[in-house]
Amino acid sequence: KIQSLTGSQMSLENVEALKSVSLLAGCDKATLEELRRVLKHKTFTKGDEIVKIGALSKEMFFIIKGEVDIISSNFSRLDREKEGAVFGELALVYSIPRTATVKAVSSEVEVYVLEKDDFEAVRSKSPQLEAAERKNIFRDFSFVYLNLLIPLKVFLSVLTR
């Protein structure tokens, strides 16, 4: 888990926790340290929308404190995530629209944000990160197909009846 920290610096212990993210699992310590350096610390309060469904966004979030709700397009809660959870990996890598809205439910939610430009700068120097990204492509596109394209196809077929 990525633990709550004093200030905005991740400890070395937390750098190893980045390996729990499938995209980062094959990275060596130097690559993880480089990623740690580019993370940005942000705080949200209860009710804040961290990301909105359909929005074009290019960052991934690591929750270090608090809880968030993952909300579908019909406004139902899909899940509640807390410290140690990660979201936004698909948006970071593929620059696709957000597949859900994420709202802060705790009085204070702290996250680390990995932005696409920073991710790409680190990736360009890391063969392990490039290999991990290629490995995840099939899994990611399976997710997109099952969660975005099939529902869209069903929706369009209902409209054309």
DSSP file with accessible surface (Angstrom, degrees, kcal/mol):
  #  RESIDUE AA STRUCTURE BP1 BP2  ACC     N-H-->O    O-->H-N    N-H-->O    O-->H-N    TCO  KAPPA ALPHA  PHI   PSI    X-CA   Y-CA   Z-CA
    1    1 A K              0   0  142      0, 0.0     2,-0.7     0, 0.0    16,-0.1   0.000 360.0 360.0 360.0 150.4    0.0    0.0    0.0
    2    2 A I        -     0   0    1     61,-0.3    82,-0.3    15,-0.1     2,-0.2  -0.816 360.0-145.4 -91.0 117.2    1.0    3.6   -0.5
    3    3 A Q        -     0   0   81     -2,-0.7     2,-0.1     1,-0.1    62,-0.1  -0.486  18.4 -95.7 -90.0 157.2    0.9    5.1    2.9
    4    4 A S        -     0   0   54     -2,-0.2     2,-0.3    60,-0.1    -1,-0.1  -0.425  50.8-162.5 -64.4 139.2   -0.1    8.6    4.1
    5    5 A L        -     0   0   31      2,-0.2     2,-0.5    -2,-0.1     5,-0.1  -0.843  25.3-108.2-127.4 160.9    3.1   10.7    4.4
    6    6 A T  S >  S-     0   0  144     -2,-0.3     3,-0.6     3,-0.1     2,-0.0  -0.780  92.6 -11.3 -84.2 127.0    4.3   13.9    6.0
    7    7 A G  T 3  S-     0   0   53     -2,-0.5    -2,-0.2     1,-0.2     0, 0.0  -0.320 104.8 -64.0  75.8-163.2    4.8   16.4    3.3
    8    8 A S  T 3  S+     0   0   66     33,-0.1     2,-0.5     2,-0.1    -1,-0.2   0.192  97.3 106.0-111.8  17.1    4.8   15.4   -0.4
    9    9 A Q    <   -     0   0  124     -3,-0.6     2,-0.3    32,-0.0    -3,-0.1  -0.842  61.4-139.5 -99.1 131.8    7.8   13.1   -0.5
   10   10 A M        -     0   0    8     -2,-0.5     2,-0.1    26,-0.2    -2,-0.1  -0.676  20.7-126.5 -82.6 141.8    7.4    9.4   -0.8
   11   11 A S     >  -     0   0   51     -2,-0.3     4,-1.6     1,-0.1     3,-0.1  -0.348  27.1-104.3 -78.4 168.2    9.7    7.2    1.3
   12   12 A L  H  > S+     0   0  109      1,-0.2     4,-1.7     2,-0.2     5,-0.2   0.875 123.4  58.2 -61.3 -35.7   11.7    4.4   -0.2
   13   13 A E  H  > S+     0   0  118      1,-0.2     4,-1.1     2,-0.2    -1,-0.2   0.917 106.3  48.6 -59.5 -40.6    9.3    1.9    1.3
   14   14 A N  H  > S+     0   0    1      1,-0.2     4,-0.8     2,-0.2    -1,-0.2   0.815 102.1  62.4 -71.6 -29.2    6.5    3.7   -0.7
   15   15 A V  H >< S+     0   0    0     -4,-1.6     3,-1.2     1,-0.2     4,-0.4   0.939 103.2  49.9 -60.6 -43.2    8.5    3.6   -3.9
   16   16 A E  H >< S+     0   0   69     -4,-1.7     3,-1.7     1,-0.3    -1,-0.2   0.846 100.6  65.1 -63.5 -30.6    8.5   -0.2   -3.7
   17   17 A A  H >< S+     0   0   16     -4,-1.1     3,-2.1     1,-0.3    -1,-0.3   0.773  84.5  73.9 -64.7 -22.5    4.7    0.0   -3.2
   18   18 A L  G X< S+     0   0    1     -3,-1.2     3,-1.9    -4,-0.8     6,-0.3   0.794  80.6  73.2 -60.3 -24.4    4.4    1.4   -6.7
   19   19 A K  G <  S+     0   0   79     -3,-1.7    -1,-0.3    -4,-0.4    -2,-0.2   0.667  78.1  75.1 -65.7 -14.3    5.1   -2.2   -7.9
   20   20 A S  G <  S+     0   0   83     -3,-2.1     2,-0.5    -4,-0.2    -1,-0.3   0.701  77.7  87.1 -71.4 -14.5    1.6   -3.1   -6.9
   21   21 A V  S X> S-     0   0    7     -3,-1.9     3,-1.6    -4,-0.2     4,-1.0  -0.747  82.7-138.1 -84.6 123.5    0.4   -1.2  -10.0
   22   22 A S  G >4 S+     0   0   47     -2,-0.5     3,-0.7     1,-0.3     4,-0.4   0.859 102.0  56.7 -54.7 -36.6    0.5   -3.7  -12.9
   23   23 A L  G 34 S+     0   0    0      1,-0.2    -1,-0.3     2,-0.1     3,-0.2   0.818 116.2  35.8 -63.6 -28.2    1.9   -1.1  -15.2
   24   24 A L  G X4 S+     0   0    1     -3,-1.6     3,-1.9    -6,-0.3    -1,-0.2   0.448  86.5 102.8-105.9  -1.2    4.8   -0.5  -12.9
   25   25 A A  T << S+     0   0   52     -4,-1.0    -1,-0.1    -3,-0.7    -2,-0.1   0.808  82.5  47.1 -57.6 -35.1    5.4   -4.1  -11.6
   26   26 A G  T 3  S+     0   0   47     -4,-0.4    -1,-0.3    -3,-0.2     2,-0.2   0.391  87.4 116.5 -90.4   6.6    8.4   -4.9  -13.8
   27   27 A C    <   -     0   0    2     -3,-1.9     2,-0.1   101,-0.1    -3,-0.0  -0.480  61.2-127.7 -80.6 145.6   10.2   -1.7  -13.0
   28   28 A D     >  -     0   0   60     -2,-0.2     4,-2.3     1,-0.1     5,-0.2  -0.293  33.4 -98.0 -80.8 172.0   13.6   -1.5  -11.3
   29   29 A K  H  > S+     0   0  114      1,-0.2     4,-2.6     2,-0.2     5,-0.2   0.862 122.0  55.8 -61.6 -36.5   14.2    0.6   -8.2
   30   30 A A  H  > S+     0   0   70      2,-0.2     4,-2.2     1,-0.2    -1,-0.2   0.914 109.1  46.5 -64.7 -41.4   15.8    3.4  -10.3
   31   31 A T  H  > S+     0   0   12      2,-0.2     4,-2.5     1,-0.2    -2,-0.2   0.925 112.9  49.5 -66.4 -43.0   12.8    3.7  -12.5
   32   32 A L  H  X S+     0   0    0     -4,-2.3     4,-2.5     1,-0.2    -2,-0.2   0.901 110.2  51.2 -62.9 -38.5   10.4    3.7   -9.5
   33   33 A E  H  X S+     0   0   34     -4,-2.6     4,-1.9     2,-0.2    -1,-0.2   0.911 109.1  50.7 -64.5 -40.7   12.6    6.4   -7.9
   34   34 A E  H  X S+     0   0   62     -4,-2.2     4,-0.9     1,-0.2    -2,-0.2   0.917 110.6  49.0 -63.4 -41.6   12.4    8.5  -11.0
   35   35 A L  H >X S+     0   0    2     -4,-2.5     4,-0.8     1,-0.2     3,-0.8   0.913 107.1  56.2 -63.1 -41.6    8.6    8.1  -11.0
   36   36 A R  H >< S+     0   0   35     -4,-2.5     3,-0.9     1,-0.2    -1,-0.2   0.909 102.5  56.3 -56.6 -40.5    8.5    9.1   -7.3
   37   37 A R  H 3< S+     0   0  141     -4,-1.9    -1,-0.2     1,-0.2    -2,-0.2   0.784 108.4  46.3 -63.8 -29.2   10.3   12.4   -8.2
   38   38 A V  H << S+     0   0   28     -4,-0.9    77,-0.3    -3,-0.8    -1,-0.2   0.522  84.5 113.4 -96.0  -4.8    7.7   13.5  -10.7
   39   39 A L    <<  -     0   0   23     -3,-0.9     2,-0.4    -4,-0.8    75,-0.2  -0.397  55.9-146.6 -66.0 142.8    4.6   12.7   -8.6
   40   40 A K  E     -A  113   0A  77     73,-2.3    73,-2.9    -2,-0.1     2,-0.4  -0.911   8.0-132.7-112.6 141.6    2.5   15.7   -7.6
   41   41 A H  E     +A  112   0A  62     -2,-0.4     2,-0.3    71,-0.2    71,-0.2  -0.771  28.8 174.5 -94.9 130.8    0.6   15.9   -4.3
   42   42 A K  E     -A  111   0A  85     69,-2.5    69,-2.7    -2,-0.4     2,-0.4  -0.987  16.6-152.2-135.5 150.5   -3.0   17.1   -4.3
   43   43 A T  E     -A  110   0A  67     -2,-0.3     2,-0.3    67,-0.2    67,-0.2  -0.963  11.2-174.4-123.9 138.8   -5.7   17.3   -1.7
   44   44 A F  E     -A  109   0A  34     65,-3.1    65,-3.0    -2,-0.4     2,-0.3  -0.901  13.6-139.6-125.7 156.9   -9.5   17.2   -2.2
   45   45 A T  E >   -A  108   0A  75     -2,-0.3     3,-2.5    63,-0.2    59,-0.3  -0.752  45.5 -62.8-114.9 165.3  -12.3   17.7    0.2
   46   46 A K  T 3  S+     0   0  150     61,-0.7    59,-0.2    -2,-0.3    -1,-0.1  -0.115 122.6  18.0 -49.5 130.1  -15.6   15.8    0.6
   47   47 A G  T 3  S+     0   0   42     57,-3.0    -1,-0.3     1,-0.3     2,-0.1   0.182  88.4 135.7  93.1 -16.6  -17.8   16.1   -2.5
   48   48 A D    <   -     0   0   62     -3,-2.5    56,-2.6     1,-0.1     2,-0.7  -0.425  55.6-129.8 -64.7 136.9  -15.0   17.2   -4.8
   49   49 A E  E     -D  103   0B  86     54,-0.2    54,-0.2     1,-0.2     3,-0.1  -0.815  22.4-175.6 -85.7 117.5  -15.0   15.5   -8.2
   50   50 A I  E    S+     0   0B  17     52,-2.8     2,-0.3    -2,-0.7    -1,-0.2   0.906  75.7   0.7 -79.9 -44.1  -11.4   14.2   -8.7
   51   51 A V  E    S-D  102   0B  11     51,-1.3    51,-2.3    -3,-0.1     2,-0.4  -0.978  71.8-140.8-139.5 153.7  -12.3   13.0  -12.3
   52   52 A K    >   -     0   0  110     -2,-0.3     3,-2.1    49,-0.2    46,-0.4  -0.949  30.0-102.9-118.6 135.8  -15.5   13.2  -14.3
   53   53 A I  T 3  S+     0   0   55     -2,-0.4    46,-0.2     1,-0.3    48,-0.1  -0.200 106.4  17.6 -54.6 136.4  -16.8   10.5  -16.6
   54   54 A G  T 3  S+     0   0   48     44,-2.8    -1,-0.3     1,-0.3     2,-0.1   0.208  92.0 131.3  87.2 -16.9  -16.2   11.2  -20.2
   55   55 A A    <   -     0   0   42     -3,-2.1    43,-2.4    42,-0.1     2,-0.5  -0.429  62.3-121.2 -71.2 141.1  -13.5   13.9  -19.6
   56   56 A L  B     +G   97   0C 137     41,-0.2     2,-0.3    -2,-0.1    -1,-0.1  -0.737  47.6 162.9 -79.8 125.6  -10.3   13.7  -21.5
   57   57 A S        -     0   0   15     39,-0.6    38,-0.1    -2,-0.5    39,-0.1  -0.986  34.8-159.2-147.7 152.4   -7.6   13.3  -18.9
   58   58 A K        +     0   0  113     -2,-0.3    58,-2.5    37,-0.1     2,-0.3  -0.308  58.2  87.6-133.9  49.9   -4.0   12.3  -18.9
   59   59 A E  E     -B  115   0A  41     56,-0.2     2,-0.3    57,-0.1    33,-0.2  -0.991  54.6-143.0-147.8 158.8   -3.1   11.3  -15.3
   60   60 A M  E     -B  114   0A   0     54,-2.2    54,-2.8    -2,-0.3     2,-0.4  -0.901  20.3-144.6-117.8 147.0   -3.2    8.5  -12.9
   61   61 A F  E     -BC 113  87A   3     26,-3.4    26,-2.2    -2,-0.3     2,-0.5  -0.928   9.6-163.0-119.8 140.2   -4.0    8.8   -9.2
   62   62 A F  E     -BC 112  86A   1     50,-2.6    50,-2.2    -2,-0.4     2,-0.5  -0.980  21.9-138.7-116.9 116.7   -2.6    7.0   -6.1
   63   63 A I  E     +B  111   0A   0     22,-2.7    21,-3.0    -2,-0.5   -61,-0.3  -0.655  30.1 166.7 -79.6 124.0   -4.8    7.5   -3.0
   64   64 A I  E     +     0   0A   0     46,-2.6     2,-0.3    -2,-0.5    47,-0.2   0.565  67.5  16.4-111.1 -14.7   -2.6    8.0    0.1
   65   65 A K  E    S+B  110   0A  74     45,-1.6    45,-1.9   -62,-0.1    -1,-0.4  -0.944 104.7   8.1-158.4 136.5   -5.3    9.2    2.5
   66   66 A G  S    S-     0   0   18     -2,-0.3    17,-0.6    43,-0.2     2,-0.3  -0.324  74.6 -75.8  94.8-174.5   -9.1    9.1    2.6
   67   67 A E  E     -E   82   0B  69     15,-0.2    38,-2.7    41,-0.1    39,-1.4  -0.951  31.8-166.3-130.8 150.0  -11.8    7.4    0.5
   68   68 A V  E     -EF  81 104B   0     13,-2.7    13,-2.5    -2,-0.3     2,-0.4  -0.938  16.8-131.6-131.3 152.8  -13.4    8.0   -2.9
   69   69 A D  E     -EF  80 103B  22     34,-2.7    34,-2.3    -2,-0.3     2,-0.6  -0.887  12.3-143.7-102.0 139.1  -16.5    6.7   -4.6
   70   70 A I  E     -EF  79 102B  27      9,-2.9     8,-3.3    -2,-0.4     9,-1.3  -0.916  25.3-165.0 -99.2 121.1  -16.4    5.4   -8.2
   71   71 A I  E     -EF  77 101B  24     30,-3.4    30,-2.7    -2,-0.6     6,-0.2  -0.920   7.9-139.6-120.5 133.2  -19.6    6.4   -9.9
   72   72 A S    >   -     0   0   18      4,-2.7     3,-1.9    -2,-0.4    28,-0.1  -0.166  36.5 -93.1 -81.1 177.9  -21.1    5.1  -13.1
   73   73 A S  T 3  S+     0   0   91      1,-0.3    -1,-0.1    26,-0.2    27,-0.1   0.732 127.0  54.8 -65.8 -22.6  -22.8    7.0  -15.9
   74   74 A N  T 3  S-     0   0  111      2,-0.1    -1,-0.3     0, 0.0     3,-0.1   0.203 120.2-110.2 -96.5  18.0  -26.2    6.3  -14.3
   75   75 A F  S <  S+     0   0  183     -3,-1.9     2,-0.3     1,-0.2    -2,-0.1   0.605  73.3 136.9  68.3  16.7  -24.9    7.8  -11.0
   76   76 A S        -     0   0   52      1,-0.0    -4,-2.7     2,-0.0     2,-0.5  -0.705  61.6-109.0 -91.5 147.8  -24.8    4.6   -9.1
   77   77 A R  E     -E   71   0B 140     -2,-0.3    -6,-0.2    -6,-0.2     3,-0.1  -0.627  32.4-178.9 -77.4 122.6  -21.8    3.8   -6.9
   78   78 A L  E     -     0   0B 108     -8,-3.3     2,-0.3    -2,-0.5    -7,-0.2   0.811  63.9 -21.9 -86.8 -35.7  -19.7    1.1   -8.5
   79   79 A D  E     -E   70   0B  80     -9,-1.3    -9,-2.9     2,-0.0     2,-0.4  -0.981  50.6-126.8-165.9 164.0  -17.1    0.9   -5.7
   80   80 A R  E     -E   69   0B  96     -2,-0.3     2,-0.3   -11,-0.2   -11,-0.2  -0.999  28.6-167.3-124.0 127.1  -15.4    2.7   -2.8
   81   81 A E  E     +E   68   0B  62    -13,-2.5   -13,-2.7    -2,-0.4     2,-0.2  -0.847   7.4 178.2-114.7 153.1  -11.7    2.9   -2.9
   82   82 A K  E >   -E   67   0B 113     -2,-0.3     3,-2.5   -15,-0.2   -19,-0.2  -0.693  45.4 -23.2-138.0-169.9   -9.3    4.0   -0.1
   83   83 A E  T 3  S+     0   0   65    -17,-0.6    -1,-0.2     1,-0.3   -19,-0.2  -0.041 125.3  27.4 -42.9 130.4   -5.7    4.4    0.8
   84   84 A G  T 3  S+     0   0   17    -21,-3.0    -1,-0.3     1,-0.4   -20,-0.1   0.146  92.7 121.5  99.5 -16.9   -3.5    2.2   -1.4
   85   85 A A    <   -     0   0   15     -3,-2.5   -22,-2.7   -22,-0.1    -1,-0.4  -0.406  45.7-155.2 -80.4 157.7   -5.9    2.2   -4.4
   86   86 A V  E     +C   62   0A  43    -24,-0.2     2,-0.3    -3,-0.1   -24,-0.2  -0.981  14.1 173.7-131.3 141.0   -4.9    3.5   -7.8
   87   87 A F  E     +C   61   0A  26    -26,-2.2   -26,-3.4    -2,-0.4    15,-0.0  -0.988  52.0  48.3-145.6 154.3   -7.1    4.8  -10.6
   88   88 A G     >  +     0   0   16     -2,-0.3     4,-2.3   -28,-0.2     5,-0.2   0.527  57.5 133.8  99.3  10.7   -6.7    6.4  -14.0
   89   89 A E  H  > S+     0   0   32      1,-0.2     4,-2.3     2,-0.2     5,-0.3   0.913  74.5  50.0 -60.4 -42.1   -4.1    4.0  -15.5
   90   90 A L  H  > S+     0   0   24      1,-0.2     4,-2.8     2,-0.2     6,-0.5   0.916 110.9  48.9 -64.2 -42.1   -6.0    3.7  -18.8
   91   91 A A  H  > S+     0   0    4      4,-0.2     4,-1.5     3,-0.2    -1,-0.2   0.896 111.3  51.3 -63.7 -38.1   -6.3    7.5  -19.2
   92   92 A L  H  < S+     0   0    0     -4,-2.3    -2,-0.2   -33,-0.2    -1,-0.2   0.953 120.4  31.5 -63.6 -48.9   -2.6    7.9  -18.4
   93   93 A V  H  < S+     0   0    9     -4,-2.3    -2,-0.2    -5,-0.2    -3,-0.2   0.905 134.7  23.5 -80.2 -42.0   -1.4    5.4  -21.0
   94   94 A Y  H  < S-     0   0   48     -4,-2.8    -3,-0.2    -5,-0.3    -2,-0.2   0.452  88.7-130.9-109.8  -3.1   -4.0    5.7  -23.8
   95   95 A S     <  +     0   0   40     -4,-1.5    -4,-0.2    -5,-0.4    -3,-0.1   0.871  52.7 154.5  53.8  40.8   -5.4    9.2  -23.3
   96   96 A I        -     0   0   34     -6,-0.5   -39,-0.6     1,-0.1    -1,-0.2  -0.607  51.8 -85.8 -94.3 159.2   -9.0    7.8  -23.4
   97   97 A P  B     -G   56   0C  60      0, 0.0   -41,-0.2     0, 0.0   -42,-0.1  -0.273  56.7 -88.3 -60.7 151.4  -12.0    9.5  -21.8
   98   98 A R        -     0   0   17    -43,-2.4   -44,-2.8   -46,-0.4     3,-0.1  -0.328  29.2-152.0 -61.3 139.1  -12.6    8.7  -18.2
   99   99 A T  S    S+     0   0   53    -46,-0.2     2,-0.3     1,-0.1   -26,-0.2   0.485  74.9  13.6 -93.6  -4.7  -14.8    5.6  -17.7
  100  100 A A  S    S-     0   0   11    -28,-0.1     2,-0.4   -48,-0.1   -28,-0.2  -0.977  76.0-108.0-159.2 162.9  -16.3    6.8  -14.3
  101  101 A T  E     - F   0  71B  11    -30,-2.7   -30,-3.4    -2,-0.3     2,-0.5  -0.801  28.6-155.5 -93.5 141.6  -16.6    9.8  -12.1
  102  102 A V  E     -DF  51  70B   6    -51,-2.3   -52,-2.8    -2,-0.4   -51,-1.3  -0.986  13.4-174.8-121.9 121.7  -14.5    9.7   -8.9
  103  103 A K  E     -DF  49  69B  77    -34,-2.3   -34,-2.7    -2,-0.5     2,-0.3  -0.940  27.9-116.9-119.4 141.5  -15.6   11.7   -5.9
  104  104 A A  E     + F   0  68B   2    -56,-2.6   -57,-3.0    -2,-0.4   -36,-0.2  -0.552  30.7 174.0 -71.5 130.1  -14.0   12.4   -2.6
  105  105 A V        +     0   0   31    -38,-2.7   -37,-0.2    -2,-0.3     2,-0.2   0.567  56.8  77.5-112.6 -16.1  -16.2   11.0    0.3
  106  106 A S  S    S-     0   0   28    -39,-1.4     3,-0.2     1,-0.1   -59,-0.1  -0.533  93.2-111.1 -86.5 161.3  -13.8   11.6    3.2
  107  107 A S  S    S+     0   0  102      1,-0.2   -61,-0.7   -62,-0.2     2,-0.4   0.837 108.5  20.6 -61.6 -29.1  -13.4   15.1    4.7
  108  108 A E  E     -A   45   0A  70    -63,-0.2     2,-0.5     2,-0.0    -1,-0.2  -0.984  67.6-174.0-143.4 128.5   -9.9   15.1    3.2
  109  109 A V  E     -A   44   0A   0    -65,-3.0   -65,-3.1    -2,-0.4     2,-0.4  -0.993   8.0-165.4-121.7 124.2   -8.5   12.9    0.3
  110  110 A E  E     +AB  43  65A  22    -45,-1.9   -46,-2.6    -2,-0.5   -45,-1.6  -0.922  13.3 172.9-110.3 137.0   -4.8   13.1   -0.5
  111  111 A V  E     -AB  42  63A   0    -69,-2.7   -69,-2.5    -2,-0.4     2,-0.4  -0.947  30.5-133.4-135.8 156.5   -3.5   11.7   -3.7
  112  112 A Y  E     -AB  41  62A   2    -50,-2.2   -50,-2.6    -2,-0.3     2,-0.5  -0.927  27.9-150.1-102.4 140.6   -0.3   11.6   -5.7
  113  113 A V  E     -AB  40  61A   0    -73,-2.9   -73,-2.3    -2,-0.4     2,-0.6  -0.944   9.9-161.9-116.6 129.6   -0.8   12.4   -9.4
  114  114 A L  E     - B   0  60A   2    -54,-2.8   -54,-2.2    -2,-0.5     2,-0.2  -0.955  18.5-151.9-108.9 113.0    1.3   11.0  -12.2
  115  115 A E  E  >  - B   0  59A  57     -2,-0.6     4,-2.7   -77,-0.3   -56,-0.2  -0.597  20.3-118.8 -87.9 151.9    0.9   13.1  -15.3
  116  116 A K  H  > S+     0   0   22    -58,-2.5     4,-3.0     1,-0.2     5,-0.2   0.874 111.2  52.5 -57.5 -45.9    1.3   11.7  -18.8
  117  117 A D  H  > S+     0   0  123      1,-0.2     4,-1.9     2,-0.2    -1,-0.2   0.911 113.3  44.8 -59.6 -41.9    4.2   14.0  -19.8
  118  118 A D  H  > S+     0   0   37      2,-0.2     4,-2.1    -3,-0.2    -2,-0.2   0.915 112.9  51.2 -67.2 -42.8    6.1   13.0  -16.7
  119  119 A F  H  X S+     0   0    0     -4,-2.7     4,-3.0     1,-0.2    -2,-0.2   0.933 110.7  48.4 -58.9 -46.2    5.3    9.3  -17.3
  120  120 A E  H  X S+     0   0   67     -4,-3.0     4,-2.2     1,-0.2    -1,-0.2   0.870 108.3  54.1 -65.8 -35.8    6.4    9.5  -20.9
  121  121 A A  H  < S+     0   0   50     -4,-1.9     4,-0.5    -5,-0.2    -1,-0.2   0.926 114.0  41.4 -64.1 -42.2    9.7   11.2  -19.9
  122  122 A V  H >< S+     0   0    5     -4,-2.1     3,-1.4     1,-0.2     4,-0.3   0.926 113.3  54.0 -69.8 -42.9   10.5    8.4  -17.5
  123  123 A R  H >< S+     0   0   49     -4,-3.0     3,-1.7     1,-0.3     7,-0.3   0.875  99.0  62.3 -59.7 -37.6    9.3    5.7  -19.9
  124  124 A S  T 3< S+     0   0   83     -4,-2.2    -1,-0.3     1,-0.3    -2,-0.2   0.745 110.3  40.9 -63.1 -19.8   11.6    6.9  -22.6
  125  125 A K  T <  S+     0   0  142     -3,-1.4    -1,-0.3    -4,-0.5    -2,-0.2   0.362 105.9  74.3-105.1   2.3   14.5    6.1  -20.3
  126  126 A S    <>  -     0   0    3     -3,-1.7     4,-2.1    -4,-0.3     5,-0.2  -0.878  48.0-175.7-127.9 104.5   13.2    2.8  -19.0
  127  127 A P  H  > S+     0   0   90      0, 0.0     4,-2.4     0, 0.0     5,-0.2   0.866  91.3  57.3 -61.0 -33.5   13.1   -0.5  -21.0
  128  128 A Q  H  > S+     0   0   67      2,-0.2     4,-2.4     1,-0.2  -102,-0.2   0.907 107.0  47.1 -64.5 -41.0   11.3   -2.2  -18.1
  129  129 A L  H  > S+     0   0    0      2,-0.2     4,-2.3     1,-0.2    -1,-0.2   0.914 111.8  50.0 -68.8 -40.5    8.5    0.4  -18.1
  130  130 A E  H  X S+     0   0   74     -4,-2.1     4,-2.1    -7,-0.3    -2,-0.2   0.923 112.3  48.2 -63.0 -41.3    8.1    0.1  -21.9
  131  131 A A  H  X S+     0   0   45     -4,-2.4     4,-2.2     1,-0.2    -2,-0.2   0.917 110.9  50.3 -65.4 -41.9    8.0   -3.7  -21.6
  132  132 A A  H  X S+     0   0    8     -4,-2.4     4,-1.6     1,-0.2    -1,-0.2   0.902 109.0  52.4 -64.2 -38.2    5.4   -3.6  -18.8
  133  133 A E  H  X S+     0   0   27     -4,-2.3     4,-0.7     1,-0.2     3,-0.2   0.939 109.5  48.1 -64.0 -44.5    3.3   -1.2  -20.9
  134  134 A R  H >X S+     0   0  155     -4,-2.1     3,-0.9     1,-0.2     4,-0.5   0.906 109.2  54.6 -62.1 -40.0    3.3   -3.6  -23.9
  135  135 A K  H 3< S+     0   0  178     -4,-2.2     4,-0.5     1,-0.2     3,-0.3   0.849 108.9  48.5 -62.4 -33.6    2.4   -6.5  -21.6
  136  136 A N  H 3X S+     0   0   12     -4,-1.6     4,-2.8    -3,-0.2    -1,-0.2   0.566  86.5  88.9 -85.6  -8.5   -0.6   -4.6  -20.3
  137  137 A I  H <X S+     0   0   65     -3,-0.9     4,-2.8    -4,-0.7     5,-0.3   0.933  88.8  46.6 -59.1 -47.0   -2.0   -3.6  -23.7
  138  138 A F  H  X S+     0   0  164     -4,-0.5     4,-2.2    -3,-0.3    -1,-0.2   0.951 114.8  46.8 -62.3 -46.6   -4.1   -6.8  -24.2
  139  139 A R  H  > S+     0   0  108     -4,-0.5     4,-2.0     1,-0.2    -1,-0.2   0.934 114.0  48.6 -60.4 -43.3   -5.6   -6.6  -20.7
  140  140 A D  H  X S+     0   0    4     -4,-2.8     4,-2.4     1,-0.2    -2,-0.2   0.925 111.7  47.2 -65.9 -43.6   -6.3   -2.9  -21.0
  141  141 A F  H  X S+     0   0  104     -4,-2.8     4,-2.7    -5,-0.2    -1,-0.2   0.842 108.2  56.3 -72.1 -26.5   -8.0   -3.2  -24.4
  142  142 A S  H  X S+     0   0   42     -4,-2.2     4,-2.6    -5,-0.3     5,-0.2   0.936 108.9  48.2 -63.6 -42.3  -10.1   -6.2  -23.1
  143  143 A F  H  X S+     0   0   80     -4,-2.0     4,-2.7     2,-0.2     5,-0.3   0.946 112.5  47.4 -61.2 -48.5  -11.3   -3.9  -20.4
  144  144 A V  H  X>S+     0   0   18     -4,-2.4     4,-2.6     1,-0.2     5,-1.7   0.934 113.1  49.1 -61.2 -43.9  -12.1   -1.1  -22.8
  145  145 A Y  I  <>S+     0   0  119     -4,-2.7     5,-2.3     3,-0.2    -2,-0.2   0.950 117.0  40.2 -61.6 -48.3  -13.9   -3.5  -25.1
  146  146 A L  I  <5S+     0   0  106     -4,-2.6    -1,-0.2    -5,-0.2    -2,-0.2   0.861 125.9  34.2 -71.1 -34.1  -16.0   -5.1  -22.3
  147  147 A N  I  <5S+     0   0   84     -4,-2.7    -2,-0.2    -5,-0.2    -1,-0.2   0.664 133.4  16.5-100.1 -17.2  -16.8   -1.8  -20.5
  148  148 A L  I  X5S+     0   0   61     -4,-2.6     4,-1.9    -5,-0.3    -3,-0.2   0.731 122.9  42.5-120.3 -51.8  -17.0    0.7  -23.2
  149  149 A L  I  ><S+     0   0   88     -5,-1.7     4,-2.7     2,-0.2     5,-0.2   0.917 113.5  48.5 -74.0 -42.4  -17.5   -0.7  -26.7
  150  150 A I  H  ><S+     0   0   62     -5,-2.3     4,-2.6    -6,-0.2     5,-0.2   0.964 114.2  46.2 -63.6 -48.9  -20.0   -3.4  -25.9
  151  151 A P  H  > S+     0   0   64      0, 0.0     4,-2.7     0, 0.0    -1,-0.2   0.907 113.2  51.0 -59.6 -35.7  -22.3   -1.1  -23.9
  152  152 A L  H  X S+     0   0   89     -4,-1.9     4,-2.8     2,-0.2     5,-0.2   0.929 109.4  49.8 -65.3 -42.5  -22.0    1.5  -26.7
  153  153 A K  H  X S+     0   0  150     -4,-2.7     4,-2.2     2,-0.2    -1,-0.2   0.924 112.4  47.4 -61.8 -43.0  -22.9   -1.1  -29.3
  154  154 A V  H  X S+     0   0   85     -4,-2.6     4,-1.9     2,-0.2    -2,-0.2   0.940 112.5  50.0 -63.4 -45.0  -26.0   -2.1  -27.2
  155  155 A F  H  X S+     0   0  121     -4,-2.7     4,-2.0    -5,-0.2    -2,-0.2   0.933 111.6  47.7 -59.6 -46.7  -27.0    1.5  -26.7
  156  156 A L  H  X S+     0   0   88     -4,-2.8     4,-1.7     1,-0.2    -1,-0.2   0.876 108.5  54.5 -65.4 -35.5  -26.7    2.3  -30.5
  157  157 A S  H  < S+     0   0   45     -4,-2.2     4,-0.4    -5,-0.2    -1,-0.2   0.878 107.5  50.7 -67.3 -33.6  -28.7   -0.8  -31.4
  158  158 A V  H >< S+     0   0   82     -4,-1.9     3,-1.0     1,-0.2    -2,-0.2   0.914 109.6  51.0 -68.6 -39.2  -31.5    0.4  -29.1
  159  159 A L  H 3< S+     0   0  111     -4,-2.0    -1,-0.2     1,-0.2    -2,-0.2   0.829 108.3  51.7 -66.3 -32.3  -31.5    3.8  -30.8
  160  160 A T  T 3<        0   0  118     -4,-1.7    -1,-0.2    -5,-0.1    -2,-0.2   0.444 360.0 360.0 -89.2   1.3  -31.7    2.4  -34.3
  161  161 A R    <         0   0  230     -3,-1.0    -3,-0.0    -4,-0.4    -4,-0.0  -0.341 360.0 360.0 -74.2 360.0  -34.7    0.2  -33.6
